[in-house]
């Protein structure tokens, strides 16, 4: 599925921290110590009794999941509210929590935003419902994103293991080999742009999600979170690998200065002037719908590596279904989440194009042998599944990542439009994030 991060409002994180803090003081957070386990029998009894569940989620394949779930459990009514995504979704969720009313029973929360809600006790711990027993079902990246110690704050709905999509027609025309390392990628960028000054290896006008994913793959771990103690450091060896390489592309003007998800971006992907796209495995459906004229031109390849022979990848995008602490009908809500993200709902979502986070589906012959007409009949899921198995572990996001992303263009983004070096931009991002975190009551150090 398409990543929906966007440039969020600067005041949003402050609103979220204050709003969610209210639940920590007087809410009904069922992640508190001593909570009794909820047995499978309890959940089945709730399903038999029936009731209603309100779900806030924009993921389109959930419509089918809701219909199937209601058919299986006819006494349960699921109210799916799917008309918001990105900043509008999170603002509405935080406002409802702050008001203490209108809070959904289930909410879609992207991985990068999950820790902000869990830290301030805005989400229920799902371990007492049995979610902690499901860890082995999921790939490492998504499970790491939803769990913290013995607590589980959501079940992974999808994942975004990264791959490189490339325009084979363009590569063949200019006799460019598919790069397997980032050094080869830079060489390919030079060769392409020399052959056709209107063509670029990729577009990049500065994107927080892409940058953090690249740092993740490079071995950088800029964020360390221990409760309210946070460290932000963009000066480790992994970050230097990324900045040294990407600075060459910027300095030599080898990147199209185009933002993703714009008309110019779709046009560039369609006419060959943007020759690669390194992003999550959810991208194929967006090629089909957004760039239909280039069907057959594109292929998928493993993400280039920082050292030849390595296989490490990273995640880009993906989200969970979580239970807000102030929501009601917890047994029914959990039953729906498990059905959608661990049970029969996974298969129905895959049939509609969702990319799973569950190992069994990723490793299945049926899934891996799917031929993508758009990619010339390529069995691209084999590449995506291998990427999912090789995502670097121990990645953390900030508990105020939404705010950090919102100031990305004011800091790192300057490297794309001025003489500011990328490493200096990251340092500015680091300093601004540290300052903001301390202002919000966290103890943040560099």
Phi, psi and omega in degrees: 000155182293137174290137188240027188302298179074178177261103189279158182297141185295328182277359188294317184295320177301315177301316182295315182297316179294316183295314183287332176300329180296326179290331180292332182277316187220011184276184184256047182297119182264020174264002181295154182296146178091358179293138180288144176293145178258115185280164175300328178295319178298318182293317179296323178296321179294321178295322180292322179289319178090182183147195181236152178226130177257126183241124173258108181199138183263351184297118190295331183289348178293340178300317178292320179300316179300314180299317180292320180296316179293327178292321180286324181237080188297344179271000181251130176251124179253119178263103182267118178253106188235026185264009179229150172210170177059223186298325180296320179298310184290324177297316179297319180295315180293321177297319179295318178295319180297322181281341181074019178208156181074016181282132180290161177280331179225139178224137171283128179226122178295153184302321183293338183261350190296318186294330179298319180282321182290321182299321182267019173061034176272352181238148175283143172283125184270356180301318179298344178270356180104004182296331181295341179278356184262001187306318185292347182282341190249157175289158189301317184301303180299319182294320177300326182289330186261350185244152176214105186064234179265010180258149179229121187254005176181165171251132182301132179262322179207183180212167182226053176302137190273148175217168176253120173267134182223150180275099183298325180299317179290315180299319180293320182302318183257011177054050179258127178285145178293119184291138176252347175231164180289332174295318177295327179296317178297317178298318178296322179298318180295315182296318181295311185291330176291320180289325180216099183301346178269354182255144181228150179296329182197169170257146173192112176248014181102110182218124185296315182296317179295317182297314180294326177295319178294320176297318179304310181296325182287354179096000176288140175230075188292337185247127172235128185233124176228087186067238178266002176268123187228140173240135176236119183213108178259026184241022179275178185295323180296318179296323180293322177302314181295309184296321180299319182283312185289334177296326178298317180295322180290311184298322183269008177053050182258006179244134177291126182282063186233134176282146177293156176067022176253168178300319180296325179294311178300319180298316180296321177294328182280324185260004175089001180279348167243114194263343177217161176212115180258111187202191183285160184289358176280356189291328187309318181298329179286329172297313183300315184278326187262337183226056186296332183291345182258015178303130181096340182278329189263155174220165174253148178216159176301150177299132176304152185250159178279338175223135183302132179097344177288165179227008186294135177233191180213172177261150172219104182093184181108154184208169181239169165250127185234164178251106175304141184300329182271001177289168181245182176049052187300320181296316179293320180297316179294321179301319179293316181298316180293321178298315184290321191249352180227336184258217186297336180297335180297315181295319180293327179289322178298321180298337179260009172104002179289151177257120189284164173250000184268134184298318185302316180291318181296327184267356183288146179298319181301317181291313185288338182269002177300130178262129181266110178303323183298326181262034176066029180085007181295142175271073189292336181297337176296321178291316182294319181295320177295321177298317180300325181282347185243020177293131178298136184274178173064027176276140176229148170257163176290151173285002173224045184296327179302316179294315181303317179296327183291338180257008182303313183291339177278350183237277180298324182303336180295336180295339182271346185232000181213191180277002180298134178281150182301319179297322178291324177297318177296323177296320178295320178297318177301309183298318180293323179292319178298314181299313182295315180301317179294324178295332182269005175101359174278161172256101188245132178231168180266000000 
